[in-house]
Amino acid sequence: MEIWETLAKLVLLLAVAFVLGVGAQRLKQSAIIGYLLAGTILGSALFDREALAHWGELGVSLLLFSIGLEFSFGRLKRMGSLVLLNGVMQVGATLTFFALIFSSRSSLGAAVAWGEMVAVSSTAIVLRILMDRAEMDSVSGRAALGILLVQDIAVVPLVLALTVMSHGGSVPDVALQIGKTIGAAGGMVAVFYGLFYHLIPRLLMRRGMFADRELVVLLAIILAFGSAWAAHSMELSPALGAFLAGMLLAESPFASQIRADVGSLRTLFVTLFFTSVGMLADPKWFLANWQEVLFWLGAVFGGKALIIFGIGVALKMSPAYALATGITLAQVGEFSFVLATEAKNGGLIDDHIFSLAVSVTILSMFLAPYMVTYARPAARRIVELFSPRGRPAAHGPETVSPAQAKGVFIVGFGPAGRKVARALLEKGIHPHVIELNPASVKAALRMGLEVHLGDASHADIITHAGIHGACVIVVTVPDPRSAKRILQNIHALSPGSSVIVRSRYHIATRELWELGAAFAVDEENVVGRELARQVIDFLQDSDPTDTECALPPDE
């Protein structure tokens, strides 16, 4: 009976989180704000916070596993050293600046913990708004993305640093603790390397294995939860294990599909994480200390924006773009809750500082969507205001030019897709390919094409394949339902791309046109025309004396 009561409470909590999440989105907020409010309003009445926090910890592990999948070493290299340097300098400068300020009122450990919490921004909110506004390819958008990626990587060593500080002890003791942690992490990486670079690829590339979605989804869940469990069993952070596993898997061609497969489960557990965080909010404490909260909220916004602005200008960004990036990332992010919890559990901060951190983070996340939305126009006005008269601030193009846009994508690499690829290669055009079948992937690789392995009916797959800005996307998959889902995803993610789609049945052609296809190739019409041509050719070549199998003479 108890399990059904727990299930009823869980369903009620998720339902309230859903309703408040929808309400937050209607107010142009992130749904995360709704999840936090659900935990604040209802969480404590339904659950013990520690019990819910265990499920929330799994959510953080899944989130870091997914983030790790973003960080193939090739992708980090393509971002460029300046972008990565920008992120490293931002984390280091912000941490140091706020730790020095906070050290005047607390211990060194608490000051460092405060600096770490303030240093990270909200990846979930910023990236979602940038994508919705098609600003990912703007100058400030690319700079923000690079800094966010570095921040997300930095979360793992930041948590590790808090763990080491919480143990305290002499310098040799700290060095021993660091050595044990690095050794355990190194051993885990070695095991993951053997699994992810040798065993898993061979298993998934077996004929029919990767095409069986249930088995791959199950494997993805095992990898995500198994890596977190492995880290916990070695007395490491489960989030660290999940992140390392994701980062090693990112080098494999299966990364995008695995990320999509754990997406729904990640959403569930991440929602539980934010509701458990919402339970930490104390409205009575906020009302009693609102002046202190607002002071630090303003200090965080102003300090982070100026630090990022200064670093950007030092790295030769234009002042307008540097300031827009600073305003975009001036909030405190979701991983600040993880760092605050780690610091409190380790005894580095007391209840007052913890409540202050939670209050500042929630308020900053509430304001974040507005700051991201108005960052560029606000930055332009501020820079123009302080620019010398008669010399307006330089802006330049904010978006990718057509010449920089990616060319052609082929979704599905069966016989039809291969014919399209050969025709394009003859014209000197090298298309990108999105394909699920390992045998077709090998065929595309043999032709020297760039391949993204995954099911294109998942929005995550085509997002990470980089279709945004593509000139033409050719959808050759035969299944009409899959073709419709893929077309809808493409139209939502890259509305400026022209889509040419295969229509297996005549009855589906009109709907594909209505969904936004630039051209739908009606397979039954094409086959009908070819059959008719073959019949006419056959009759023309028949013996003219055979009146039943020959065309009548022209009149």
C-alpha positions in Angstrom: 0.0 0.0 0.0 2.9 2.3 0.8 4.3 2.1 -2.7 1.0 3.3 -4.2 0.9 6.2 -1.7 4.4 7.2 -2.7 3.5 6.9 -6.4 0.4 9.1 -5.9 2.6 11.8 -4.1 5.2 11.6 -6.9 2.5 12.0 -9.6 1.0 14.9 -7.8 4.4 16.6 -7.4 5.3 16.1 -11.1 1.8 17.3 -12.1 2.2 20.5 -10.1 5.7 20.9 -11.6 4.2 20.5 -15.1 1.5 23.1 -14.5 3.9 25.6 -13.0 6.5 24.9 -15.7 3.9 25.6 -18.4 2.9 28.8 -16.5 6.6 29.8 -16.3 7.0 29.3 -20.1 4.0 31.5 -20.8 5.7 34.2 -18.8 8.8 33.7 -21.0 10.6 32.0 -18.1 12.4 28.7 -18.1 10.3 25.7 -17.0 13.0 25.2 -14.3 11.5 28.1 -12.4 8.2 26.1 -12.3 9.9 23.0 -11.0 11.6 25.1 -8.2 8.3 26.6 -7.2 6.6 23.2 -7.1 9.2 22.0 -4.7 8.9 25.2 -2.6 5.1 25.1 -2.4 4.3 21.4 -2.3 7.5 19.4 -1.9 7.9 19.6 1.9 4.3 18.6 2.4 4.7 15.4 0.4 8.3 14.1 0.9 11.2 14.2 3.2 13.8 16.3 1.4 16.6 13.8 1.8 14.6 11.0 0.3 13.8 13.2 -2.7 17.4 14.4 -2.9 18.6 10.9 -3.6 16.5 10.8 -6.8 17.6 14.3 -7.6 21.3 13.2 -7.4 20.5 10.7 -10.1 19.1 13.6 -12.1 22.3 15.6 -11.7 24.3 12.5 -12.8 22.2 12.0 -15.9 22.5 15.7 -16.7 26.3 15.6 -16.4 26.3 12.3 -18.4 24.5 14.2 -21.2 26.8 17.2 -20.9 29.8 14.9 -21.1 28.4 13.5 -24.4 28.8 17.0 -25.8 32.5 17.2 -25.1 34.3 15.2 -27.7 37.9 16.3 -27.8 37.4 17.1 -31.5 34.6 19.5 -30.7 36.6 21.3 -28.1 39.4 21.6 -30.5 37.1 23.1 -33.2 35.9 25.7 -30.8 39.3 27.3 -30.9 41.8 28.1 -28.2 40.5 31.7 -27.7 37.0 30.6 -26.8 38.3 28.0 -24.4 40.7 30.5 -22.9 37.8 32.9 -22.4 35.9 30.3 -20.4 38.9 29.3 -18.3 39.7 33.0 -17.5 36.0 33.7 -16.7 35.7 30.8 -14.2 39.1 31.7 -12.5 38.5 35.4 -12.4 34.9 35.2 -11.1 35.8 32.6 -8.5 38.8 34.7 -7.2 36.9 38.0 -7.2 33.9 36.9 -5.3 36.0 34.7 -2.9 38.0 37.7 -2.0 34.9 39.8 -1.4 33.2 37.1 0.7 36.3 36.4 2.7 35.8 39.6 4.7 32.7 38.1 6.3 33.5 34.4 6.6 36.1 31.7 6.6 38.4 30.9 3.6 36.5 27.6 2.9 33.2 29.4 2.8 34.6 32.2 0.6 36.0 29.7 -1.9 32.7 27.9 -1.9 30.8 31.1 -2.6 33.2 32.0 -5.4 32.6 28.6 -7.0 28.8 28.9 -6.7 28.8 32.4 -8.4 31.3 31.4 -11.1 28.9 29.1 -13.0 25.9 30.2 -15.1 22.7 28.5 -16.2 23.4 26.3 -19.3 19.8 25.0 -19.4 18.2 28.5 -19.5 20.8 30.3 -21.7 21.1 27.7 -24.4 17.3 27.2 -24.6 16.7 30.9 -25.1 19.5 31.3 -27.6 18.2 28.4 -29.6 14.6 29.8 -29.5 15.8 33.2 -30.7 18.1 31.6 -33.4 21.1 33.4 -31.8 23.4 30.4 -31.3 25.4 31.5 -34.3 25.7 35.2 -33.3 29.1 36.4 -32.1 27.9 36.8 -28.6 26.0 33.5 -28.8 29.1 31.5 -29.8 31.1 33.2 -27.1 28.5 32.4 -24.5 28.4 28.8 -25.6 32.1 28.4 -25.3 32.1 29.8 -21.8 29.2 27.6 -20.7 30.9 24.5 -22.0 34.0 25.4 -20.0 31.9 26.1 -16.9 30.2 22.7 -17.2 33.5 21.0 -17.5 34.7 23.0 -14.5 31.9 21.7 -12.3 33.6 18.4 -11.8 36.9 19.8 -10.5 35.1 22.4 -8.5 33.1 19.7 -6.7 36.3 17.8 -6.2 38.0 20.9 -4.7 35.1 21.3 -2.2 35.4 17.6 -1.2 39.1 18.0 -0.6 38.6 21.2 1.5 35.9 19.7 3.5 38.2 16.8 4.6 40.7 19.4 5.9 43.9 18.1 7.5 47.6 18.9 6.9 49.1 19.5 3.5 50.3 15.8 3.2 46.8 14.6 4.1 45.3 16.9 1.4 47.9 15.7 -1.1 47.1 12.1 -0.3 43.4 12.7 -0.6 43.9 14.3 -4.0 46.2 11.5 -5.1 43.6 8.8 -4.1 40.9 10.7 -6.0 43.0 11.1 -9.1 44.1 7.5 -8.9 40.5 6.2 -8.6 39.4 8.5 -11.4 42.2 7.3 -13.6 41.3 3.7 -13.0 37.7 4.4 -13.8 38.7 6.1 -17.0 40.8 3.1 -18.0 37.9 0.8 -17.5 35.5 3.1 -19.3 38.0 3.4 -22.2 38.1 -0.4 -22.7 34.3 -0.6 -22.6 33.5 2.5 -24.7 36.3 2.2 -27.3 36.4 -1.5 -27.9 33.5 -3.6 -26.4 30.5 -1.3 -26.9 31.3 -0.2 -30.5 31.7 -3.9 -31.6 28.4 -4.8 -29.8 26.4 -1.9 -31.4 27.8 -2.4 -34.9 26.6 -5.9 -35.1 23.9 -6.3 -37.7 20.4 -5.4 -36.3 21.7 -4.5 -32.9 21.7 -0.7 -33.2 18.5 -0.8 -35.1 16.7 -2.4 -32.2 15.7 0.7 -30.3 14.7 -1.1 -27.0 18.1 -2.7 -26.6 20.0 0.5 -27.3 17.8 2.5 -24.9 18.4 -0.1 -22.2 22.1 0.0 -22.9 22.1 3.8 -22.6 20.4 3.6 -19.2 22.9 1.0 -18.0 25.9 3.2 -19.1 24.5 6.3 -17.5 23.5 4.8 -14.1 26.3 2.3 -14.1 29.0 5.0 -14.4 27.4 6.9 -11.5 27.2 3.8 -9.4 30.8 2.9 -10.2 32.0 6.3 -9.1 29.9 6.1 -5.8 31.3 2.7 -5.1 34.9 4.1 -5.4 33.9 7.0 -3.0 33.9 9.5 -5.8 31.1 11.9 -6.8 28.5 10.0 -8.9 28.3 13.1 -11.1 32.1 12.8 -11.8 31.7 9.2 -12.9 28.7 10.1 -15.2 30.6 13.0 -16.7 33.7 11.0 -17.4 31.7 8.2 -19.0 29.8 10.7 -21.2 33.0 12.4 -22.3 34.6 9.2 -23.4 31.4 8.1 -25.1 31.4 11.4 -27.0 34.2 10.2 -29.2 32.1 7.4 -30.5 29.6 7.7 -33.4 26.8 6.6 -31.0 27.0 9.6 -28.8 24.0 11.6 -30.3 21.7 8.6 -30.2 22.6 7.6 -26.6 22.0 11.2 -25.6 18.6 11.1 -27.2 17.7 7.8 -25.7 18.3 8.9 -22.1 16.6 12.2 -22.7 13.2 11.3 -21.3 14.6 9.6 -18.2 16.9 12.6 -17.7 13.9 14.9 -17.8 12.2 13.0 -15.1 15.1 12.9 -12.7 16.3 16.4 -13.4 12.7 17.6 -12.6 13.0 15.8 -9.3 16.3 17.4 -8.7 14.9 20.9 -9.1 11.9 20.2 -7.0 14.1 18.9 -4.3 16.1 22.1 -4.6 12.9 24.1 -4.4 12.2 22.5 -1.1 15.4 24.2 0.2 13.9 27.7 -0.4 12.7 29.3 2.8 10.3 32.2 2.2 10.3 33.2 5.8 14.1 33.5 5.8 14.0 35.5 2.5 11.5 38.0 4.0 13.7 38.4 7.0 16.9 38.9 4.9 15.7 40.3 1.7 18.1 43.3 1.8 21.1 41.0 1.9 19.8 38.8 -0.8 19.1 41.8 -3.2 22.6 43.2 -2.4 24.3 40.0 -3.4 22.0 39.5 -6.4 23.1 43.0 -7.7 26.7 42.3 -6.9 26.6 39.0 -8.8 24.9 40.4 -11.9 27.2 43.5 -12.0 30.4 41.7 -11.1 30.0 38.8 -13.5 28.9 41.0 -16.4 31.9 43.3 -15.9 34.4 40.4 -15.5 33.2 38.7 -18.7 33.2 42.0 -20.5 36.7 42.8 -19.5 38.0 39.4 -20.5 36.2 39.6 -23.8 37.7 43.0 -24.6 41.2 41.7 -23.6 40.8 38.9 -26.1 40.0 41.4 -28.9 36.2 41.0 -28.9 34.3 44.2 -29.8 33.0 46.0 -26.6 29.3 45.5 -27.7 29.7 41.7 -28.2 31.8 41.3 -25.0 29.2 43.2 -22.9 26.3 41.3 -24.5 28.1 38.0 -23.6 28.6 39.3 -20.0 24.9 40.2 -19.6 23.9 36.9 -21.1 25.9 34.9 -18.5 25.5 37.2 -15.5 23.1 34.9 -13.7 23.9 32.0 -11.3 23.1 28.5 -12.7 21.6 25.2 -11.8 25.0 23.6 -10.8 25.3 26.2 -8.1 22.8 24.2 -6.1 25.0 21.1 -6.5 28.1 23.1 -5.3 26.1 24.7 -2.4 24.8 21.3 -1.2 28.3 19.8 -1.4 29.8 22.7 0.6 27.0 22.5 3.2 27.4 18.7 3.6 31.2 19.2 3.9 30.7 21.8 6.7 32.2 24.6 4.7 29.2 26.8 4.9 26.5 27.3 7.5 22.7 27.4 7.1 22.6 31.1 6.6 25.1 31.2 3.7 23.3 28.1 2.2 20.0 29.9 2.3 21.6 33.0 0.9 23.1 31.0 -2.0 19.7 29.3 -2.8 17.8 32.6 -2.7 20.3 34.4 -4.9 20.4 31.5 -7.4 16.6 31.2 -7.7 16.1 34.9 -8.1 18.9 35.2 -10.7 17.4 32.3 -12.7 14.0 34.0 -12.6 15.6 37.1 -14.2 17.9 35.2 -16.6 15.4 34.8 -19.5 14.9 38.6 -19.7 18.6 39.3 -19.5 19.4 36.8 -22.3 16.6 38.2 -24.4 17.7 41.9 -24.1 21.4 41.4 -23.7 22.4 42.5 -27.3 20.2 45.7 -27.5 21.1 46.7 -24.0 24.8 46.2 -24.7 24.7 48.2 -27.9 23.0 51.1 -26.1 25.4 51.1 -23.1 28.5 51.0 -25.4 27.1 53.8 -27.6 26.4 55.8 -24.5 30.0 55.6 -23.3 31.6 55.8 -26.8 33.3 59.0 -27.8 30.9 61.4 -29.6 31.1 61.0 -33.4 32.5 57.5 -33.2 29.7 55.0 -32.9 30.5 51.5 -31.6 31.3 48.9 -34.2 28.9 46.0 -34.4 29.4 44.1 -37.6 27.3 41.1 -38.6 25.8 39.1 -35.7 24.8 36.0 -37.6 26.4 33.5 -39.9 26.5 34.6 -43.5 25.0 32.4 -46.2 28.5 31.5 -47.4 29.2 30.1 -43.9 26.0 28.1 -43.8 26.4 24.3 -44.0 25.5 22.8 -47.4 23.5 19.7 -47.9 22.3 17.0 -45.5 21.0 13.6 -46.5 18.7 11.9 -43.9 18.7 8.2 -44.6 21.4 6.5 -46.6 19.6 3.6 -48.3 19.6 3.1 -52.1 17.8 6.5 -52.6 20.2 8.4 -50.3 23.3 6.9 -52.0 22.1 7.9 -55.4 21.6 11.5 -54.2 25.1 11.4 -52.6 26.8 10.1 -55.8 25.1 12.8 -57.9 26.2 15.5 -55.4 29.8 14.2 -55.3 30.0 14.3 -59.1 29.2 18.1 -58.7 31.9 18.5 -56.1 29.4 18.8 -53.2 30.2 16.7 -50.1 26.9 16.2 -48.1 26.5 15.3 -44.5 24.7 12.1 -43.7 22.3 11.2 -40.8 21.7 7.5 -40.7 20.8 4.8 -38.1 21.7 1.6 -39.8 25.4 0.7 -39.1 25.8 -1.0 -42.5 24.6 2.2 -44.3 26.9 4.2 -42.0 29.9 2.1 -43.2 28.8 2.7 -46.8 28.7 6.5 -46.3 32.1 6.4 -44.6 33.6 4.5 -47.5 32.4 7.3 -49.8 34.3 9.8 -47.6 31.3 11.5 -46.2 30.8 12.9 -42.7 28.2 10.8 -40.9 26.1 11.4 -37.9 24.8 8.1 -36.4 21.3 8.3 -35.0 17.5 8.3 -35.5 16.7 11.7 -37.2 13.1 11.6 -35.9 14.7 12.6 -32.5 15.2 16.4 -32.4 18.4 15.9 -30.4 20.0 14.0 -33.2 19.5 16.5 -35.9 20.4 19.4 -33.5 23.8 17.9 -32.7 24.3 17.0 -36.4 24.3 20.8 -36.9 21.5 21.2 -39.5 20.9 24.8 -38.4 21.8 27.0 -41.4 21.9 24.1 -43.9 21.0 25.1 -47.4 19.2 21.9 -48.4 18.1 18.8 -46.4 17.1 15.7 -48.4 14.9 13.2 -46.5 15.0 9.8 -48.1 13.5 7.6 -45.4 10.7 5.4 -46.8 8.4 5.4 -43.7 5.8 8.2 -44.0 5.4 8.7 -40.3 9.2 9.0 -39.7 9.4 11.4 -42.7 6.7 13.6 -41.1 8.4 13.7 -37.7 11.8 14.5 -39.3 10.3 17.2 -41.4 8.6 18.8 -38.3 11.8 18.7 -36.4 13.8 20.3 -39.2 11.2 23.0 -39.7 11.3 23.8 -35.9 15.1 23.8 -35.7 16.1 25.3 -39.0 13.1 27.0 -40.6 15.3 28.7 -43.3 16.5 25.3 -44.7 14.8 23.9 -47.9 13.7 20.3 -47.4 13.2 17.9 -50.2 11.4 14.8 -48.9 10.6 11.4 -50.3 6.9 10.5 -50.2 6.4 6.8 -50.2 2.6 6.9 -50.8 0.6 9.4 -52.9 -1.8 9.9 -50.0 1.0 11.3 -47.8 2.3 13.8 -50.3 -0.1 16.6 -49.6 0.5 16.5 -45.9 4.3 16.7 -46.4 3.8 19.8 -48.5 1.6 21.3 -45.7 4.3 20.5 -43.2 6.7 22.8 -45.1 8.5 20.6 -47.6 10.1 22.7 -50.4 9.4 19.7 -52.7 7.9 16.2 -52.1 8.9 13.5 -54.5 5.7 11.4 -54.9 7.1 7.8 -55.2 3.9 6.3 -56.6 3.8 9.0 -59.3 7.4 8.5 -60.2 7.0 4.7 -60.3 3.8 5.1 -62.3 5.5 7.3 -64.9 8.5 4.9 -65.2 6.2 1.9 -65.6 4.2 3.8 -68.3 7.4 4.6 -70.1 8.6 1.0 -69.9 5.3 -0.2 -71.3 5.4 2.2 -74.2 9.0 1.3 -75.0 8.1 -2.4 -74.9 5.2 -2.0 -77.2 7.2 0.1 -79.6 9.8 -2.6 -79.8 7.3 -5.4 -80.4 6.6 -7.0 -83.7 4.3 -4.6 -85.6 2.4 -7.6 -87.1 1.4 -8.7 -83.6 -1.6 -6.5 -83.3 -2.2 -7.4 -79.6 1.3 -6.5 -78.4 2.2 -3.6 -80.6 1.2 0.1 -80.7 -1.3 1.0 -83.3 0.2 3.0 -86.2 0.2 6.8 -85.9 -2.6 8.3 -87.9 
